[in-house]
């Protein structure tokens, strides 16, 4: 009986080990390009803006190839605009930089060193910078219009999707490429949603040693 239990334990050990649960912690950062999308988003006067992000990671790996990953990021978004008709006599050009505290929650599928990830995110607008120049054609060139994207017009909360692919080395270093898109307009009166493409590098603490896990 004891031998049967021992043999059964040895046969089930790989399966039990594959189901082991553990958390990994790390950090990431990188850059990319952001732009607006929506009915009033992509147009002749908007273009991509170079942006960056940085933050921490908690990855909970509950089977050998599947993980749930939460991140807390500082993420910059926005876009540039050029020759936008602001009033009958004024055109404006500039860039809008939006600074978010962002929380993605991702489902992650891993195969060897490759992985794919997808899930929702929620963001809170910390601040915004609208730097612009006015090309005035009216009778009073000394009177400039107020900022087009002032704080009263911007939405504080943002949410949307995240999808990406990447590669991770055995030592915990990884690189990923993501597309993040908003479901809510950044302004209260226009349909302009956040959209960005990101390239990140980061590090996750190595998983526990399989031998140590079997001893628990």
Buried (B, 14 or more C-beta within 10 A) or exposed (E): EEEEEEEEEEEEEEEEEEEBEEBBEBEBEBBBBBBBBBEBBBEEBBBBBEBEBBBEBBBBBEEBEEBBBBBEBBBBBBBBBBEBEBEEBBBBBBBBBBBBBBBBEBEBEBEEEEBBBBBBBBBEBEEBBBEBEBEBEEEEEEEBEEBBBEEEBBEEEBBBBBBBBBEBEEEBEBBBBBBBBBEEBBBEEBEBBBBBBBBBEBBBEEBBEEEEBEEE
